């Protein structure tokens, strides 16, 4: 039932990786020297402002498209829903089996604890 993910184009991968690079720099800033951090930060800020890493530099500064109108995004959301629905049936069967196998187990264990406590009180 799972749909095969579509291969991304090189500019889209470059855009995602550049954002991850910025996140990693911010996260690990305390590991490198302040001068090295500042140099890397300046490079990334300048590149982000110029739009060097954008997959579509012509759309720089414009709002992102609504994902509900994009057919590719709808397919992705439907794929997630299919995966969740496919896992619901096995989960229901497994939980039913566990319920049947361990029925009364907790009640019997609680009653043993209470009976033991009552026997010790005398």
MODELLER restraints for C-alpha pairs under 7 A, 6 or more apart:
rsr = mdl.restraints
at = mdl.atoms
rsr.add(forms.Gaussian(group=physical.xy_distance, feature=features.Distance(at['CA:1:A'], at['CA:82:A']), mean=6.88, stdev=0.5))
rsr.add(forms.Gaussian(group=physical.xy_distance, feature=features.Distance(at['CA:2:A'], at['CA:79:A']), mean=6.40, stdev=0.5))
rsr.add(forms.Gaussian(group=physical.xy_distance, feature=features.Distance(at['CA:2:A'], at['CA:83:A']), mean=6.44, stdev=0.5))
rsr.add(forms.Gaussian(group=physical.xy_distance, feature=features.Distance(at['CA:3:A'], at['CA:79:A']), mean=6.29, stdev=0.5))
rsr.add(forms.Gaussian(group=physical.xy_distance, feature=features.Distance(at['CA:11:A'], at['CA:55:A']), mean=4.49, stdev=0.5))
rsr.add(forms.Gaussian(group=physical.xy_distance, feature=features.Distance(at['CA:12:A'], at['CA:55:A']), mean=5.17, stdev=0.5))
rsr.add(forms.Gaussian(group=physical.xy_distance, feature=features.Distance(at['CA:14:A'], at['CA:53:A']), mean=6.35, stdev=0.5))
rsr.add(forms.Gaussian(group=physical.xy_distance, feature=features.Distance(at['CA:15:A'], at['CA:53:A']), mean=5.08, stdev=0.5))
rsr.add(forms.Gaussian(group=physical.xy_distance, feature=features.Distance(at['CA:15:A'], at['CA:54:A']), mean=5.37, stdev=0.5))
rsr.add(forms.Gaussian(group=physical.xy_distance, feature=features.Distance(at['CA:15:A'], at['CA:55:A']), mean=6.03, stdev=0.5))
rsr.add(forms.Gaussian(group=physical.xy_distance, feature=features.Distance(at['CA:18:A'], at['CA:53:A']), mean=6.61, stdev=0.5))
rsr.add(forms.Gaussian(group=physical.xy_distance, feature=features.Distance(at['CA:29:A'], at['CA:37:A']), mean=6.28, stdev=0.5))
rsr.add(forms.Gaussian(group=physical.xy_distance, feature=features.Distance(at['CA:47:A'], at['CA:53:A']), mean=6.93, stdev=0.5))
rsr.add(forms.Gaussian(group=physical.xy_distance, feature=features.Distance(at['CA:51:A'], at['CA:57:A']), mean=5.94, stdev=0.5))
rsr.add(forms.Gaussian(group=physical.xy_distance, feature=features.Distance(at['CA:51:A'], at['CA:60:A']), mean=6.88, stdev=0.5))
rsr.add(forms.Gaussian(group=physical.xy_distance, feature=features.Distance(at['CA:67:A'], at['CA:73:A']), mean=5.72, stdev=0.5))
rsr.add(forms.Gaussian(group=physical.xy_distance, feature=features.Distance(at['CA:68:A'], at['CA:74:A']), mean=6.43, stdev=0.5))
